[in-house]
Amino acid sequence: MTWVGVRREKNEEYESFNIENFESESLIYSQPVSCLEILRESVRILRQNSSPLLSIVALLICPVSAVFLSNVLVNESLVKWLSLRLLLLAKSSGLPLEPFVHRFCLSFSDITISIATCFPLFMTFLLLSKTVVVYSVNCAYSKKTLDQSVFYVFISKIWKRILLTYLLSCGVICGCFVLFIVFLAIASNLFLIMGCPSDLLLYPMIVVGLVLVIFLANAMVICNIAVVISILEDAMMLHALHRSRSLVRRQYQVGLSILLGSTLGMAFIEGLFDHRVKTLSYGDGSSRIWEAPLLVVMFSFVLLIDSLMNAIFYFSCKAYSLEFANEEIQPVLEVRNVVAEPNNAP
């Protein structure tokens, strides 16, 4: 068979992969599921497709995690400059410059500069790893093997769509962060106008900040699922965001739980890396030799589990939306039982 024939065959496999719309054969729930159930399903898929997923961790996710945690690309002068600007903004808004405000401005500046410097890695290595993870989840649900040649044809056809949707999602999240800071400054000035003492201004600002954080978290959930939609459906950019919002609107709590768990896990490992690797606070530092790679691998696995859970959450939302629309679809346990039973039909 010639190379052209092989290419045509792979294109036909891709077209059949695309036409199925991932509904009839997917092992998905038709009822709302909890974050714990999605985590359990993620572990099951990880065990089922351990070889390709572990290869993705080693080749794509670990290099990004190592660069992000070590901050080798971060310019400390930029971090100090941005932190100073935020402190000046807080002072002009009337906030008391408490140690909490100093730490918040410094941490926010460090994270912002680190994300900005690592963004080229995020939009290449990390986005490609997300695509492979979502593709492998779909293959597991549609009972197909993960064919590298089919995946190459698949990714070559839709990469532009995925990249544009990812960039738009990042722009939406950045815009939410800017609105977060602007609204905090406006709320601070309003409280001062209403006669709130500057010493007590920090407490209502914390409440306002929590409300804005919830709004930001909802936007991040929508953007995460929009990237998954751009991989699995013929939708991109604003269409993918609108589709994502319509899918997760009845299961925001589950999406927020996934986001909270992933964020806390990554923050915990990043804090350990800062304390045990960056800052020499004990011993002679010889433990850095094994602690640094271990924390990088742990951080990479958190990113992998987050991608798996977002993909499974998409299938769960899609199944629930079909059930809500009175379309018949089998729950995952029923599908597994049917698969496990022998065919006794005459």
Disulfide bonds with the S-S distance in Angstrom:
none
